[in-house]
Structures are given as C-alpha cells and as structure tokens.
C-alpha cells in the first residue's frame, strides 16, 4: 500500500508543485467614457507582481489588478476595429486574444411589421 501511495505522490508531484493555473481571460469590457478595458480573468497572480498588458504591441498602464480582474487604460484616439491584447502574468505565462473596440455599426433599417397575434 505504501508503494502505491508513494508512486502516486511521485506522479502527481509536478502538478502539486505548481499552484499556479494557466492564465485565462473569461471576458473583456470597454468603458468608452474612461477609455479603460476591464478583464475578468484567472491565473495572473497579482500577489507576486501585477500582470502586464500589450494592446497591438504597445504596453498598457495597468490601473488595478486582483485575482479575478484587471483594469487598464487604453491608448487615446483608437480607431474602431479589432486589436490583439496580450496579458502576461508574473511567471511570464500569457494569453493572447482579440479585443474589438467600437466596431459596432449603425442600426439598420426597420424590418416589415409582422402579422398580428391571436
């Protein structure tokens, strides 16, 4: 029984040695009034060091970070479009994803009126 337990612990040691999870961004929202992006995330370990963010290659100012949220200021005068956002934690692990800024088009014309219901 001891040998099985020891073998199991040795196999699991690499998993147990690293408490850090891979960085994951679940969502991102943009506050256009303050020109800030808020990311809901995990695995960025703000206790050791604040994460770094790069928006289309340019480093962003991280305004605040916690275990589950990062808030950063976006560059001024961004044209509407989709941009690469790279988030890197204190262990140099990162996640890259696309962030769309202001690319919502104008409302289209009204469609025809539907039939009256019962």
N, C-alpha and C positions, 0 to 999 in steps of 0.2 A: 504494500500500500504506500509506504514511504517513497519507494522508487517511482511510482506512478505520479504521486504528488510533486516530487522533485522534477521529474521530466516535464510535467505540465507547467510548473513555475518557470522553468528554463525556456520553454517555448513561448510563454507569454511575457517574458522579461522585456523584449523590445517594445511591446505595447504598453506595459506598465511604466517603463522608464520615461516615456514622454507623455506628460499630462496635457500637452497642447493638442488641440484639434486643428485640422487644416482650416485655413481662413475661408469663410463663406459669407457672401453678401446675399441676404434674402431679398432686399428691396432698396430702392433709392428714390427719394422725392426731392424736388427742387422748389425752394421758396424764391419766386422771382422778385419779390419785393426786397428781400435782404440779399439776394444773389448767393444763396447758400444751398448746398446739397446735404441731405441727411440720409445716411445709410444705416439700415438695420442689418446687423451682422453678428458673427461669432468667430472666435479663433484669432482675434487680433491682439490679445494680451496687453491691454493698456497699463497694467500694473508694472510691467517691466519697462516699457517705452511706448510712447504714442505711435500709432501707425503712420505711415506716410502715404500720401495720395498723389498720383500724377494724372492730370487731365490732358489728354492728347500730347503727352510727353512733358508738359510743364508741371512743376511741383505746386501743389495747392497748400494754402495755410490751413492747418487743422485747428479749428476753433475749440472743439471739445471732443473727448472720446471716453467711452466706457466699455464694459464687456459686451454690450449689445448695440451700441450706437456710435457713429462717427459723424460729426458736423464739420464741414469745411467750406471756405469761401471760394466761389468760382471766379475766374478772371472776368474783368469788365468787358462789356460790348461783345458778347459771344453771339455769332450769327446762329440762326436756327439750324439744327442738324443733329446728327448722331456722332458722338465722340467716344474714344477709348478712355476708360477710367481704370487705373491700376492701383490696387490697395495692397500695401506691403506691411506685414507685422514685424515685431521686434526680432523675430528669428529669420528674417529675410524670406518668408514664405509669402506668396502673393496670389491675388486673383485679379484677372483682367476681364472686364465686361464692357458692353456698350451702354452709354447714357445718352438719352435723347433730350435735347434742350430746345424748347419752344417750337418743335416741328409739328404742332397741331395746326392743321389747315383751317380755313374759314368754314363756317357752317354751310352746308349745301342747301339747295332749294327744297322747299316743302314738297312732299310727295302728294299723290292724289288722295282725296278723302276716301276712307274705307266705307263699306256698307254699314248701315245702322243695325245694331244688335237687337236681339229679342227683348 
